[in-house]
């Protein structure tokens, strides 16, 4: 994974935060790493992935 060098703040529901936290824990990774992976996969699926 490339070095993360920018910050993005978002607001989510308590339920979504709890679900993200549980999923990240089950994968033994941080919520931040999980969210970055999900966003990268979403962008790639839309044809806007890295070149």
Secondary structure, DSSP 8 states (H G I E B T S, - for coil): -------------HHHHHHHHHHHHHTTS-HHHHHHHHHHHHHHHTT----
